[in-house]
Amino acid sequence: MCNQTNEQSKRKVVDIRKKGEEEQEYHHKRKEAHKIIRKKKKVYMKNITDSTEEYQKHNNTRKMYQTVNQFKKGYQHKFSIIRNKKVELAMNTKEKAEICKENSDKLLNTQEPRELIKKGN
């Protein structure tokens, strides 16, 4: 009985050591990943600043301001999902084009109102 408890306690100690080593390895890998990300971001920022300076030198102000504004605004996700008449989500480009066509036809091809709206009193 005492022998079993000693073995169990030894297993617990070994498990704790393994967990500690795994945590240290995880933190080390995480630090390495952050270093790589920081370096890549630094290179990316340098490329953006170099390109804007290049655009300015060559009097390409439109392209320069496009890159500056794009950098200032940051990444903006473009939504690519539209709801159809059945309130289902359409993600296919052909379906989206068909829905847009139907909506624009509906808006443009309406009948004129029978009664005119009066302004004022």
N, C-alpha and C positions, 0 to 999 in steps of 0.2 A: 504494500500500500504506500509506504513511504517512497519506494522506488518510483512508483507511478507519478507521484506529485513532483519529484525531482525532475523527471523527464518532461512533465508538462511545463514546469517553470523554465527549464532550459529551452524548450520550444518557444515559449513566450519571449524570452530574451533574444533568441535568434530572429524571431519575427519582428521584434521592435528594431533590432539592428538593421534588418533588411529594409524596413520602412524608412528609417532614417537615411540610409544610403540612397534609396529611391528618391526621397524628397530632395536630398542634396543634388543628385543628378538632374532632377527636374528643374530646380532653380538654376543650375549651371547652364542647361540647355536653353532655358528661358532668357537668361542674360545674353547668351550668344545670339539668339534670335533678335532680341531688341537691338543689339549692336549692328546686326546686318540691316535691320529695318532703318535705323537711324542713318547709316551710311548711304543706303539707297535713296532715302528722302533728301539727304544733302546733295547727292549727285543730281537728282531730279530738280531740286530748287536751283542749282547752279545752271542746269540746262535751260530752265525757263528764263532766268535772268539774262543769260547769254543770248538767247534768241530775241528777247525784247530789246536788248542793246543793239543787236545786229539789225533788227527791223528799224530802229531809230536811226542808225548810221546810214541805212540805205533809203531813208525817207519813205518808208512803208508804214505810215502812221496808222492806217486802218488795221493792219495785222498786229501792230504793236498794242493798240488799245483793245483789240479782241483778246489777246493773250492776257493782258493786265486785268480786264474785266472777268475773264474766265477764272483766273487765279483768285481774284477778290471774292467772287461769288462761291467758289468751291464746287464740289460735285453736287449736281442736282439730278435726282432720279427722274426719268421720264416714264410716266405711266403708260402702259401699253395694253390696258384692259378696258373693254367697253361692255356695257350691259345691253342685251337685245330686248325685244318686246316681251319675251317670256321671263325677264329679269334674270337671265342666265349670263354668266361671264363669257365673253368671246375674246380669245387671245390670238386666234388665227388671223393673219393679215387679210385673207380673202373675206372672212366673215366681218372683220372690222370695216373693210372698204364697203361691203354691201350694206352694213348698218348705217354708215355715214351717208351713203347714197340715198337710202330710204329717208333718213332724217332731213337731208337737204331738199329732197323732192317734196316732202311733206310741208316744209317751211315755205318753199318757193311757189308751190302750186296750190295754194289755198284760194278759196273763193273770196271775193271782196265782201265786206260786211254789208248786210241789207240796210242797216240804219247807220247813218253817219253819227259820229260822236260829236256832240256840241261842246264848244269851248266856252268857258265862262258861264254867266247867268243868262 
